[in-house]
Each structure stands twice: as structure tokens, then as C-alpha cells.
Amino acid sequence: MNIKVLCAHQTCTYFLGKSLYIPLTSRSNCCTLPETRGPGFKLPRSVVASLLRVRDYETRNGNNIKTGDILANDRTTTESKEENEERQHISSSQEEKIKLPKNSYSRVPSSPLLNDEQLYPTSDMILSEVQQYCKAKEPPQSIVFAGEGEPTLRLQTLMKLSEKIKYNGMIYKGDCSIRIVTNGLVLANLGHQSRKILEQLKSKGVDGLSIALMTSCPGGYIDLMQPYTCRVEDKTMKMSGERDAHEKVCELIQNAVEIGFHVECTGVDRSSVDKKMAENLAKELGAHSFRWRPYFP
């Protein structure tokens, strides 16, 4: 795989079906969605290209490169004819699927990232892409905040984008459904602020949440999601923040339903998971549906 060529793909956002996906970060507080799908999981080349571009922006952000510098030094301005042809192939309708390269980032805590609005890709960069897509003859039918990392880590940027996409007619004309695909742990770990933040997300235009419930078993949840935790020096004991992660996600689902979100619980179809029990738990919590994603060993 030519990662350099993939990174030269011009956008961070991408289409799956008739939905436009917005990946805000490659960082995560637990196993990423691609990781939960198994070692054999593959994505369309254009999707991998977009996710690598987000990684690239985040890496450059760490080096304090300004927006103007990024645009001036963008790889797409210096790519060869062969690279240009390969980049065009990435956007074709008949794509091969490839594995997303391993991410070098370590897990981050389950709390919004500091200085969120100063991070890359910026909200202005994303809005510019969204605006171009929405001007097309067939604009996206829905907007989905999802990608490699956990979108709620960039909570302020997410809210800003959702509000502008939903309510600014210059960006999106017509009814636009907005959904967040999340592991739920950032929102769940906000304590007494969690419900307030959910209400803010609702007021900013978010209609639905796809929350990774994964299983009905708290211990199984830890094995599947491997959430970030602080450990003591001998690395044998785990803090309570990890042990009650599943309980917090369940509480988040209940609160989201009460506030008026359309809540979809999700899981990965693995032999170790009792699907019926997970579906029953989701129903008890008030979720509207359950989606099982296939596992790729």
C-alpha cells in the first residue's frame, strides 16, 4: 500500500452510501471502531485515504504548523502523474478494500480534548468540504460524525459543526439528519454534566446516537473495548473508572432516549457475545434499535 499516495487524497470527509461521514480525530479512548471489527477488517480505499489524511493533519498540528503552511505544503500540489492517477482511482465507484494501517497514537482519557477548536482538521476546513458536497446535484441525505477515532473527544468542534450544518441554509438546504457514532464513554464520564451536554447536542441539531453497547456483560465489555484506564505501577490492578465503564454507557443510553435522541445500540457479532441478551438489555434501556456489525478474523 502506498500510504503517501493515500494521504494525498484531498478530503477528510467521505461518503458511505448516501451519507457523508465526518471524521474529527484518529485518537480514541478505547478500541477504535475499525479495531473492534477484527484484524481482517477492510475499508474502501477512499475511506482509508480520508482517515489517513485526518491522522496527517493531527500529526502536523503537533508541530504547530498553521493552516496556510498546510495548504502551501499539501502533498497534492507535488504529486506525480502516477500518484494523481492513483488518487483519482481512490474516488472511483468500483473500489477495492484495504486495511487501515496501524495507528501510532496511544489511548487518551475519556474526556474532551483540551483546546479542541485549535486542533486540526479545523471546523472551517470541514465546513468547506461539507459545503462543496451539499452543492452537488445529489447532496448527502444524512451527516454522520464517525471515523477512526472517537468524535466526542472534539466536543466543541462537533457542536459547532452540527449547528452550522443543521441551521445554516448556506451550507445545507433541506432537511438534514445528523448522527454521532460513539463509544459513549466521553459523554458518560462527564458526571453530572453528562445530561446537560446531551441536551446541548440536541439543541445544536444532532438527531441520533449510535452507541457501542457491545454486550450485556460488564466484564466482556472491558475485554472488547479496552477503555483507557490509569494503572498502578505493577500494572496488575485497574482503577474503578474502567470497571464501571459498561454501567456508565448504559446510563448514557437511558438519558439520551429520555432527551429525545433516536438511539441505536451497536455491537460486533462475535462468538463470545450473547446477542440476545445484549439486544434485551438495549430494549430495557429504551434504545430504538440494535445493529450488529460483522467481525473479520
C-alpha positions in Angstrom: 0.0 0.0 0.0 1.4 3.4 -0.9 0.5 5.4 2.2 2.0 8.6 0.7 -0.5 8.4 -2.2 -3.4 7.7 0.1 -2.5 10.7 2.3 -2.6 12.8 -0.8 -6.3 12.2 -1.1 -7.9 15.6 -0.9 -10.6 15.4 1.7 -11.1 14.3 5.3 -14.8 13.6 4.8 -16.1 10.7 2.8 -19.3 9.0 1.5 -20.7 5.6 2.5 -23.9 5.1 0.7 -25.9 8.3 0.7 -24.4 9.6 4.0 -21.5 12.0 4.4 -19.1 10.9 7.1 -17.1 13.5 9.1 -14.1 12.0 11.0 -12.9 14.6 13.5 -9.9 12.7 15.0 -7.9 9.5 14.8 -7.5 9.4 18.6 -9.6 7.2 20.8 -10.2 6.4 24.5 -10.7 2.7 23.8 -10.5 0.3 20.8 -11.4 2.2 17.7 -14.4 1.1 15.6 -12.1 -0.4 12.9 -10.2 -2.3 15.6 -13.3 -3.8 17.1 -14.2 -5.2 13.7 -11.2 -7.6 13.8 -7.7 -7.9 12.2 -9.2 -8.8 8.8 -11.4 -5.7 8.5 -11.0 -3.7 5.4 -12.4 -0.4 4.2 -12.8 1.2 0.7 -9.6 2.9 -0.4 -11.2 6.3 -0.4 -12.3 5.9 3.2 -8.8 4.8 4.3 -7.4 7.8 2.4 -9.6 10.2 4.3 -8.8 8.6 7.7 -5.1 8.8 6.9 -5.5 12.5 6.0 -7.0 13.2 9.4 -4.0 11.4 11.0 -1.7 13.5 8.9 -3.4 16.8 9.9 -3.2 15.8 13.6 0.5 15.0 13.3 1.2 18.3 11.7 -0.9 20.1 14.3 1.5 18.7 16.9 4.3 20.5 15.1 2.4 23.8 15.3 2.0 24.1 11.5 -0.5 26.8 10.6 -3.4 26.4 8.1 -1.6 28.4 5.5 1.5 26.3 5.8 -0.6 23.1 5.5 -2.2 24.4 2.3 1.1 25.6 0.8 2.9 22.3 1.5 0.0 20.0 0.7 1.2 16.8 -1.0 -1.4 17.1 -3.7 0.5 20.1 -5.2 3.6 18.0 -5.8 2.3 14.5 -6.7 3.5 12.8 -9.8 1.3 11.8 -12.7 1.2 8.2 -11.4 0.2 9.4 -7.9 -2.5 11.6 -9.4 -4.0 8.7 -11.4 -4.0 6.6 -8.3 -5.7 9.3 -6.3 -8.4 9.6 -8.9 -8.8 5.8 -8.7 -9.4 6.2 -5.0 -12.6 8.1 -5.7 -14.0 5.7 -8.3 -17.1 3.8 -7.6 -15.5 0.4 -8.1 -13.1 0.5 -5.2 -11.0 -2.3 -3.7 -11.0 -2.6 0.0 -7.8 -2.4 2.0 -6.8 -2.5 5.7 -6.3 0.7 7.7 -2.6 0.9 8.8 -2.0 0.6 12.5 -2.3 3.9 14.4 0.7 5.0 16.5 -1.4 7.1 18.9 -1.9 5.7 22.4 -5.2 5.7 24.2 -6.4 9.0 25.6 -8.6 9.6 28.7 -12.4 9.7 28.3 -12.7 13.4 28.4 -12.9 16.1 25.7 -9.5 17.1 24.3 -8.1 20.5 25.5 -8.0 23.4 23.1 -10.3 21.4 20.8 -11.1 24.3 18.5 -7.4 24.9 17.8 -6.8 21.3 16.6 -6.7 20.0 13.0 -8.7 19.4 11.0 -10.4 22.7 11.9 -14.1 23.3 11.8 -13.6 25.7 8.9 -11.7 23.1 6.9 -14.5 20.5 7.5 -17.3 23.1 6.7 -15.6 23.9 3.4 -15.7 20.2 2.4 -19.3 19.8 3.5 -20.4 22.9 1.7 -19.0 21.6 -1.6 -20.7 18.2 -1.2 -24.0 19.9 -0.3 -23.9 21.9 -3.6 -23.9 18.7 -5.6 -26.9 17.6 -7.6 -27.4 14.8 -5.1 -26.3 16.1 -1.7 -25.9 13.7 1.2 -29.1 12.5 2.8 -27.5 12.5 6.2 -24.4 13.6 8.1 -22.6 11.2 10.3 -19.8 12.1 12.8 -17.7 9.0 12.7 -14.3 7.7 11.6 -11.3 6.0 13.1 -11.3 7.9 16.4 -13.9 9.0 19.0 -15.8 12.1 17.7 -16.9 13.3 21.1 -13.3 13.9 22.1 -13.6 17.0 20.0 -16.9 18.0 21.6 -16.8 21.8 20.9 -15.9 21.3 17.3 -18.6 18.7 16.9 -21.3 21.0 18.3 -20.1 23.9 16.2 -20.2 21.9 13.0 -23.6 20.3 13.8 -25.2 23.7 14.5 -23.8 25.3 11.3 -24.7 22.3 9.1 -28.2 21.9 10.5 -29.3 25.5 10.7 -27.2 27.5 8.2 -29.1 27.4 4.9 -25.9 28.4 3.1 -24.3 25.1 3.9 -27.2 22.7 3.7 -30.6 23.4 2.2 -33.3 21.0 3.2 -33.9 18.5 6.0 -30.6 17.1 7.2 -30.3 14.2 9.6 -27.3 14.3 11.9 -26.0 11.3 13.8 -23.0 10.6 16.0 -21.3 7.2 16.1 -19.7 6.9 19.5 -18.4 4.5 22.2 -20.3 6.8 24.6 -17.5 6.9 27.2 -16.6 10.6 26.9 -20.2 11.7 27.3 -20.8 9.1 30.0 -17.7 10.3 32.0 -18.8 13.9 32.2 -20.6 13.1 35.5 -23.4 15.5 36.5 -22.7 17.5 33.3 -23.5 14.5 31.0 -27.2 15.1 30.7 -26.6 18.8 30.2 -24.2 18.1 27.3 -26.6 15.7 25.8 -29.2 18.5 25.8 -26.8 20.9 24.2 -26.0 18.3 21.4 -29.8 18.0 20.8 -30.2 21.8 20.6 -27.2 22.0 18.2 -29.0 19.8 15.7 -27.9 16.2 16.5 -30.8 13.8 15.9 -29.4 10.4 16.6 -26.7 8.5 18.5 -25.2 5.1 17.6 -23.7 3.9 20.9 -21.4 0.9 21.2 -23.1 -1.2 23.9 -21.3 -4.3 22.5 -22.6 -6.7 25.1 -24.7 -7.2 28.2 -21.7 -8.3 30.3 -19.6 -5.6 32.0 -16.5 -7.8 32.1 -16.9 -8.8 28.4 -17.3 -5.1 27.6 -13.9 -4.4 29.1 -12.3 -7.2 27.1 -13.9 -6.0 23.8 -13.4 -2.2 24.2 -10.3 -2.0 26.4 -11.1 1.5 27.6 -8.4 3.9 28.7 -7.5 3.5 32.4 -4.9 4.6 34.9 -2.9 1.7 36.3 -0.7 1.3 39.3 3.0 0.7 38.9 2.9 -3.1 38.9 0.2 -3.0 36.1 -1.9 -5.6 37.8 -4.7 -3.5 39.2 -7.2 -1.4 37.3 -8.9 1.7 38.5 -12.7 1.8 39.1 -13.2 4.1 36.1 -12.6 1.0 33.9 -14.7 -1.4 35.9 -17.9 0.8 35.7 -17.5 1.7 32.1 -20.3 -0.5 30.9 -22.6 0.8 33.6 -21.9 4.4 32.6 -22.7 3.6 29.0 -26.0 2.0 29.9 -26.9 5.2 31.9 -26.0 7.3 28.9 -28.3 5.4 26.7 -31.2 5.9 29.1 -30.5 9.6 29.3 -30.2 10.0 25.6 -33.5 8.3 25.0 -35.3 10.5 27.6 -33.9 13.6 26.0 -35.3 12.7 22.6 -32.4 11.2 20.6 -33.0 8.3 18.2 -30.7 5.8 19.9 -29.2 2.9 18.1 -27.1 0.4 20.1 -24.3 -1.3 18.2 -22.2 -4.4 18.7 -19.8 -6.7 16.8 -21.1 -10.2 16.0 -18.5 -12.4 17.9 -19.0 -15.9 19.2 -18.2 -14.7 22.7 -21.1 -12.3 22.8 -24.7 -13.3 23.7 -26.5 -11.3 21.1 -30.0 -12.0 22.5 -29.0 -10.7 26.0 -27.4 -7.6 24.5 -30.5 -6.9 22.5 -32.7 -7.4 25.5 -30.6 -5.0 27.6 -30.7 -2.4 24.9 -34.5 -2.7 24.8 -34.7 -2.3 28.6 -32.7 0.9 28.3 -35.1 2.3 25.8 -32.9 2.1 22.6 -34.9 2.2 19.4 -32.8 -0.4 17.5 -29.7 -2.6 17.6 -27.2 -3.0 14.8 -24.8 -5.9 14.7 -21.6 -5.4 12.6 -19.8 -8.4 11.3 -16.4 -9.5 12.7 -13.5 -10.2 10.4 -10.9 -12.6 12.0 
